Amino acid sequence: MNANFKSNIDAMFAKIFPAAADAADEDHGGFNLGDLIVVVLDLVLLIYTGYRSWHFLSGSVADGFQILAIVGLWGLDIGMVAWSLVWMFGSTTRFQNWTSMSLFVIDLIGVFLTSIVDTLAYGNDGALPPVMRSLAWYGIPVIIGLNVLAGFIYHMNSPSTRKRRAERSQDEELGKQKEKGNLQLRRMNMQLEQAQDYTTKRASFLVAFAEIAEQNIAMSEIEAQMMARLNKAAGGQLGNLMTGAGLSFPGLTPASETPQHGIADKLKELKNKFTPKNETGDDALSIPPILEPASPEAVKNNGGHPNQDPQ
């Protein structure tokens, strides 16, 4: 019979309060007859303590605002029950456990204080010590305020809140790293642009120097050819005279008979590398035409000047 009674009680409680029944089953193996007796006992006694708390709080508000005394019960009797249920079935983190248990104890002290003070004041006001009255008048508002503060602390330390805060911190850190990386990339791009601009300008100067060097080489070759023809016209004696005098002149000395084209080839390669091409495939930076050696007939007709127009 006792087993059937217990089963009926468990089924009735699970039907009325399914969530609480599941939490109770996980917490201490179900809702039994002992639990029912304790719940009934607490509910009956809370009627008395709740009335004492309400009577005490109603004396602290103006007429017509007695409803505020009922609101104050949420920081005393109702709050005590709520925090006990939160500690048993709701809190998960250490701060939540400490908050719920601390407020349960604080609300319980407030219930004791209002019950004692209201009982003594209603029966025999002279038997109430002044310190008790002062403690109740100043302590109860503090207890109600602590309930408000504890509610915020409880939610601020919930697992979901801590997770969201950790995600925000991680996003902030990643944002700082991304911003730092963007600044480094911007600095590298600026340095790259400066290096490219410097290289382009330096290449322009080198191309200009290469053009001048090519012109000088061409002029040296023309002079050497002219001196060689003069030496040939003099029967080869001009070169011997220059050598005997310790002088060296292109086209007359044996070392200069074979032109050195190594530096000219390198300069031409450098120019082709850095000089942009136009649409026809020619160099955009044109080099002045190099004068070709004049023929002996032209030299004779020009009076010995190979580079002048016969006209």
C-alpha positions in Angstrom: 0.0 0.0 0.0 2.8 2.4 0.8 4.4 1.6 -2.5 1.2 2.4 -4.3 0.8 5.6 -2.4 4.3 6.7 -3.2 3.8 5.9 -6.9 0.6 7.9 -6.9 2.3 10.9 -5.3 5.2 10.7 -7.7 2.8 10.5 -10.7 0.7 13.4 -9.4 3.7 15.6 -8.8 5.3 14.8 -12.2 2.0 15.6 -13.9 1.6 19.0 -12.1 5.3 20.0 -12.1 7.1 18.0 -14.8 10.3 20.1 -14.9 10.6 20.0 -11.1 10.0 16.2 -11.1 12.8 15.7 -13.6 15.2 17.9 -11.6 14.2 16.1 -8.4 14.8 12.7 -9.9 18.3 13.7 -11.1 19.0 15.4 -7.7 18.1 12.7 -5.1 16.2 9.9 -6.8 12.7 11.2 -7.1 9.9 12.9 -5.0 8.9 10.7 -2.0 6.6 10.9 0.9 9.2 12.7 3.0 9.6 15.4 0.4 5.9 15.9 0.4 5.7 16.3 4.2 8.5 18.8 4.2 6.9 20.8 1.4 3.6 20.9 3.1 5.3 21.9 6.4 7.2 24.8 4.8 4.1 26.1 2.9 2.1 26.2 6.1 4.8 28.0 8.1 5.5 30.3 5.2 1.9 31.6 5.5 2.7 32.7 9.0 6.2 34.2 8.3 4.8 35.8 5.1 2.0 37.5 7.0 4.5 38.8 9.7 6.8 40.1 6.9 3.9 41.7 5.1 2.6 43.3 8.3 6.0 44.7 9.1 6.6 46.0 5.6 3.1 47.6 5.4 4.0 49.8 8.3 6.9 51.2 6.4 4.9 52.5 3.3 2.3 55.2 3.0 -1.4 54.6 3.0 -2.7 53.5 -0.4 0.6 51.8 -1.3 0.1 48.6 0.7 0.7 46.6 -2.5 4.4 47.5 -2.1 4.5 45.4 1.0 3.6 42.3 -1.1 6.4 43.3 -3.5 8.8 43.4 -0.6 8.0 39.7 0.2 10.0 38.8 -2.9 13.1 39.9 -1.0 12.2 37.9 2.1 9.9 34.8 2.2 9.4 34.3 -1.5 13.1 35.2 -2.2 14.2 32.6 0.4 12.2 29.8 -1.4 13.4 31.0 -4.8 17.1 31.0 -4.0 16.8 27.6 -2.4 15.3 26.2 -5.6 17.9 27.9 -7.7 20.7 26.4 -5.6 19.2 22.9 -5.9 18.2 22.9 -9.5 19.5 25.9 -11.3 23.0 27.1 -10.4 26.0 25.6 -12.2 29.1 27.8 -11.7 30.9 28.5 -8.5 29.8 32.1 -8.3 26.1 31.1 -8.9 26.3 28.5 -6.1 27.8 31.1 -3.7 25.2 33.7 -4.7 22.2 31.5 -4.4 23.2 30.0 -1.1 24.3 33.4 0.4 21.0 35.0 -0.6 19.0 32.1 0.8 20.7 32.6 4.2 20.3 36.4 4.0 16.6 36.1 3.2 16.2 33.6 6.0 17.7 36.0 8.4 15.4 38.7 7.2 12.4 36.5 7.7 13.5 35.7 11.2 14.0 39.4 11.9 10.6 40.6 10.6 8.8 37.7 12.3 10.4 38.5 15.7 10.1 42.3 15.5 6.5 42.2 14.2 5.5 39.7 16.8 7.0 41.6 19.7 5.7 45.0 18.5 2.2 43.7 18.0 2.0 41.9 21.4 3.9 44.4 23.6 5.6 47.3 22.0 7.5 48.0 25.2 9.1 44.6 25.2 10.8 45.3 21.8 14.4 46.5 22.3 15.1 49.7 20.4 18.1 48.1 18.8 15.9 45.3 17.3 13.6 47.9 15.9 16.4 49.9 14.3 18.0 46.7 13.0 14.8 45.7 11.3 14.0 49.1 9.9 17.5 49.5 8.3 18.3 45.9 7.7 15.2 44.8 5.7 15.7 47.4 2.9 19.3 46.3 2.7 18.3 42.6 2.4 15.8 43.5 -0.4 18.5 45.5 -2.2 20.9 42.6 -1.9 18.3 40.4 -3.7 18.3 42.8 -6.6 22.1 42.8 -6.7 22.3 39.0 -6.5 19.9 38.6 -9.4 22.3 40.6 -11.6 25.3 38.7 -10.3 23.7 35.4 -10.9 22.9 36.1 -14.6 26.3 37.8 -15.1 28.1 34.6 -14.0 25.9 32.2 -16.0 27.7 29.8 -18.4 26.0 31.4 -21.4 27.1 34.8 -20.3 30.6 33.7 -19.7 30.7 32.0 -23.1 29.5 35.2 -24.9 32.0 37.3 -23.0 34.8 34.9 -24.0 33.7 35.0 -27.6 33.6 38.8 -27.6 37.1 38.9 -26.1 38.3 36.5 -28.7 36.7 38.6 -31.5 38.3 41.8 -30.0 41.7 40.1 -29.9 41.4 38.8 -33.5 40.2 42.3 -34.6 43.4 43.8 -33.1 45.6 41.3 -34.8 43.8 41.9 -38.1 44.2 45.6 -37.7 47.9 45.2 -36.9 48.3 42.9 -39.9 46.6 45.4 -42.2 48.9 48.2 -40.9 52.0 46.0 -41.6 50.7 45.2 -45.1 50.1 48.9 -45.8 53.6 49.7 -44.6 55.1 46.9 -46.8 53.1 48.2 -49.8 54.4 51.7 -49.2 57.9 50.4 -49.0 57.4 48.3 -52.1 56.1 51.4 -54.0 59.0 53.4 -52.9 61.4 50.7 -54.0 59.7 50.4 -57.4 59.8 54.2 -57.9 63.5 54.3 -56.9 64.3 51.4 -59.3 62.4 53.0 -62.1 64.1 56.3 -61.7 67.5 54.7 -61.4 66.8 52.6 -64.5 66.0 55.8 -66.4 69.3 57.3 -65.4 71.1 54.1 -66.4 69.4 54.0 -69.8 70.4 57.7 -70.4 74.0 56.9 -69.4 73.9 53.8 -71.7 72.8 56.0 -74.6 75.7 58.4 -73.9 78.1 55.5 -73.5 77.0 54.0 -76.9 77.5 57.3 -78.6 81.0 57.6 -77.1 81.8 54.1 -78.2 80.6 54.8 -81.7 82.6 58.0 -81.8 85.7 56.2 -80.7 85.2 53.5 -83.4 84.8 56.3 -86.1 88.0 58.0 -84.9 89.8 54.7 -84.9 88.7 54.0 -88.5 89.7 57.5 -89.6 93.1 57.3 -88.0 93.6 53.8 -89.6 92.8 55.3 -93.0 95.2 58.2 -92.4 97.9 55.7 -91.3 97.3 53.6 -94.5 97.5 56.8 -96.6 100.8 57.6 -95.0 102.2 54.2 -95.8 101.9 52.9 -92.2 104.5 55.4 -90.9 102.0 57.4 -88.8 101.5 54.5 -86.4 105.2 53.9 -86.1 105.8 57.6 -85.3 103.1 57.6 -82.6 104.4 54.4 -81.1 108.0 55.8 -81.1 106.8 58.9 -79.4 105.1 56.8 -76.6 101.7 57.8 -77.7 98.7 55.6 -78.2 95.8 56.5 -80.4 92.9 54.3 -81.5 93.3 52.9 -84.9 97.1 53.2 -84.9 98.3 50.9 -82.1 98.0 47.1 -82.5 96.0 46.8 -79.3 93.2 49.0 -80.8 92.9 47.2 -84.1 90.3 44.9 -82.7 87.4 46.9 -81.1 86.3 45.7 -77.6 82.5 45.2 -77.8 82.0 43.7 -74.3 80.9 46.9 -72.6 78.8 48.0 -75.6 76.9 44.7 -75.6 76.2 45.0 -71.8 75.0 48.6 -72.1 72.8 47.7 -75.0 71.3 44.8 -73.0 70.6 47.1 -70.0 69.0 49.6 -72.3 66.7 47.0 -73.9 65.7 45.7 -70.5 64.6 49.0 -69.0 63.5 51.0 -72.1 59.7 50.5 -72.7 58.6 49.6 -76.3 56.1 51.6 -78.3 53.4 50.2 -80.4 55.7 49.6 -83.5 58.1 47.6 -81.3 60.8 50.4 -81.3 62.3 51.9 -78.2 60.2 54.6 -76.7 63.4 56.4 -75.7 65.1 56.7 -79.1 68.9 57.0 -79.3 70.3 59.6 -81.7 71.6 57.8 -84.8 75.2 56.9 -84.8 77.3 58.3 -87.7 78.5 55.7 -90.1 82.1 55.9 -91.4 82.4 57.9 -94.6 83.7 56.3 -97.7 87.1 57.4 -99.1 85.3 59.1 -102.0 83.2 61.2 -99.6 86.2 62.1 -97.6 87.9 63.3 -100.8 84.9 65.3 -102.0 84.4 66.9 -98.5 87.9 68.1 -98.3 89.0 65.6 -95.7 86.0 65.9 -93.4 84.2 62.5 -93.3 81.0 63.6 -91.4 80.1 66.7 -93.3 77.5 66.9 -96.0 79.1 66.9 -99.5 76.8 69.8 -100.3 
